[in-house]
Amino acid sequence: MEEIDTNNLGDIEGFRIGEYFVTFPPGEFVKEDEDGHIYVLVDIYKINKDNKATRMQNEHISDELHEQINEQINKFLVAKLDDLKKGD
């Protein structure tokens, strides 16, 4: 399993939700499915007590955490849209 040192989290773009750290993978991370729905790819790491964060597999992520991540991404998008509107 992929691990990152939590002492370096400040060098990685992402956000924290409880004991999880969520990052965006390199490259295109905003995708569109064949039905036209847009979604965002993320990498999710669980922060351990030994100052390491282990990348989680999707099947081990709870529905509640998925919902929290979606809510945070939506907050980021709304804030950015508000900033863009103010610039007009």
BAFIDO-458386 format. One record per atom (N, C-alpha, C): x, y, z; residue in one letter. Coordinates in steps of 0.05 Angstrom, whole numbers, plus 32768, in hexadecimal, padded with zeros to 4 digits. Last residue first. Example, Ala and Ser with C-alpha at 12.3 -4.5 7.8 and 13.67 -1.06 7.14 Angstrom:
<sites>
81017FD3808ES
81117FEB808FS
81028001809DS
81087F8E809CA
80F67FA6809CA
81087FBE809CA
</sites>
This chain:
<sites>
7EB5831F7F13D
7EA7832A7EFBD
7E9F83477EFFD
7EC8830D7F43G
7EDB83197F31G
7ECE83257F18G
7E9D82F47F5AK
7EA5830E7F65K
7EB9831C7F53K
7E9D82C57F3DK
7E8782D77F3AK
7E8E82F37F44K
7ECB82AD7F52L
7ECB82B47F36L
7EB482C87F30L
7EBB82A37F87D
7ED282B57F81D
7ED282BE7F64D
7E92827F7F7DD
7E8C82997F89D
7EA282AC7F84D
7EB082547F69L
7E9C82617F58L
7E94827D7F63L
7ECD82487F97K
7EDB82517F7FK
7EC8825F7F6CK
7EA382377FB9A
7EB4824E7FC1A
7EC382597FA8A
7E91820A7F9CV
7E7F82217FA0V
7E8F823A7FA8V
7EBE81E97F9FL
7EB481F27F85L
7EA3820B7F88L
7EC381E07FD7F
7ED981ED7FC8F
7ECF81F87FADF
7E9281C77FE0K
7E9881E17FEDK
7EAE81EF7FDFK
7E9A81987FC2N
7E8581AB7FBAN
7E8981C67FC7N
7EC381817FE2I
7EC981897FC6I
7EB4819D7FBCI
7EA581778010Q
7EBB818A8011Q
7EC381937FF5Q
7E7E81537FFEE
7E75816C8009E
7E8C81808009E
7E9F81287FEFN
7E8F81367FDBN
7E8681517FE5N
7EB3811A8022I
7EC68123800DI
7EB681327FF7I
7E848109803AQ
7E9381208046Q
7EA6812B8031Q
7E7780DD801AE
7E6580F4801BE
7E73810D8026E
7EA280BB8025H
7E9D80C48009H
7E8B80DD8009H
7E9780B2805BL
7EAF80C18053L
7EAD80CB8037L
7E6780968057E
7E6880AF8066E
7E8080BF805EE
7E768068803DD
7E63807A802FD
7E648096803CD
7EBC805A8047S
7EA08059804FS
7E8F806D803ES
7EEB80368023I
7EE28051802AI
7EC480508030I
7EFC8007800DH
7EFE800A802AH
7EF580268034H
7EF8800B7FD7E
7EE57FF97FE4E
7EE77FFA8003E
7F24802C7FCAN
7F0880377FC9N
7EF580257FD9N
7F5B80297FF7Q
7F4D801F7FE0Q
7F3080277FE1Q
7F85805C8010M
7F6F804A8014M
7F6480417FF8M
7FC980648022R
7FB48068800ER
7F9E80538010R
7FDB807A8062T
7FD98063804FT
7FC38068803CT
800980A28080A
7FEE80A28075A
7FEE808C805FA
802B80A680BEK
802A809D80A3K
800D809E809AK
803080AD80F5N
803680C380E3N
803980BB80C6N
801B80828110D
80388083810CD
8041809880F9D
7FE48082810EK
7FF0808D8126K
800F80908123K
7FCF809580CAN
7FD5808280E0N
7FE2809080F7N
7F9F80AC80A0I
7FB680B480B0I
7FB880A280C8I
7F8F80948062K
7F888093807EK
7FA18099808EK
7F8380B68025Y
7F9680AA8037Y
7F8C80AA8054Y
7F6A80B57FE5I
7F6380B88001I
7F7780A88012I
7F6780DA7FABD
7F7680C67FB9D
7F7180CA7FD6D
7F3280E77F7CV
7F4280EE7F93V
7F5180D57F9DV
7F1181047F44L
7F2180EE7F4FL
7F3180F87F67L
7ED0811B7F3EV
7EEC81227F44V
7EF9810A7F4FV
7E9F811F7F08Y
7EA981167F22Y
7EC6811D7F25Y
7E64812B7EE3I
7E8081337EE9I
7E8781297F05I
7E3D81097EB5H
7E4181107ED1H
7E5F81167ED6H
7E3580F57E82G
7E3881127E85G
7E3B811C7EA2G
7E3580C07E7BD
7E1B80CC7E7ED
7E1C80EA7E82D
7E6A80B27E7BE
7E5C80B17E61E
7E4080BD7E62E
7E8980E27EA8D
7E8180C77E9FD
7E7180C97E86D
7EC1810B7EAEE
7EA5810A7EA7E
7E9F80EE7E9DE
7EEF81257EE0K
7EE781137ECBK
7EC981157EC5K
7F2681417EFBV
7F0A81467EF6V
7F0281377EDDV
7F5B81387EF8F
7F4D812A7F0DF
7F2F81307F0DF
7F9281347ED0E
7F75813A7ECFE
7F67812A7EE5E
7FCC81367EFAG
7FBE81367EE0G
7FA1813D7EE3G
7FCF81127F39P
7FDA81237F24P
7FCB81217F0AP
7F9581107F65P
7FAB81047F57P
7FB681177F41P
7F8A81347FA0F
7F8281317F84F
7F9981257F75F
7F7E81197FE2T
7F8D81287FCET
7F8181237FB3T
7F6D81188025V
7F638114800AV
7F7381267FF7V
7F7680F48060F
7F80810A8050F
7F7981048033F
7F5380E5809DY
7F5980E08080Y
7F6480F98073Y
7F3E80EC80CEE
7F5780DE80CDE
7F5F80D780B0E
7F1D812680BAG
7F22811480D0G
7F3D810780CEG
7F3481378080I
7F198132808CI
7F1E811D80A1I
7F5D8166805ER
7F5A81518073R
7F3D814F807CR
7F74816E801BF
7F6581778033F
7F61815F8045F
7FA881847FEEG
7F9281737FF6G
7F84817E800FG
7FE981827FD7E
7FCF81907FD6E
7FB9817C7FDCE
8020817B8001I
800E816D7FEFI
7FF3817C7FEFI
803D81918028D
80488193800DD
803681877FF8D
802481838056G
802381A0804EG
802E81A48032G
8032814F805DL
801881558052L
80158172804AL
8061813C8073N
8063814A805AN
80488151804EN
8053812080A0N
8063813880A4N
80668149808BN
803D80F1808DT
802B81078094T
803A8121809AT
805680D18056D
805D80DA8071D
804C80F28077D
802F809F8035I
803C80B98035I
804280C18052I
802B80608014E
802B8070802CE
8038808A8027E
8008802D7FF2E
801780467FF0E
80148055800AE
80117FE88000M
800080008000M
801180198000M
</sites>
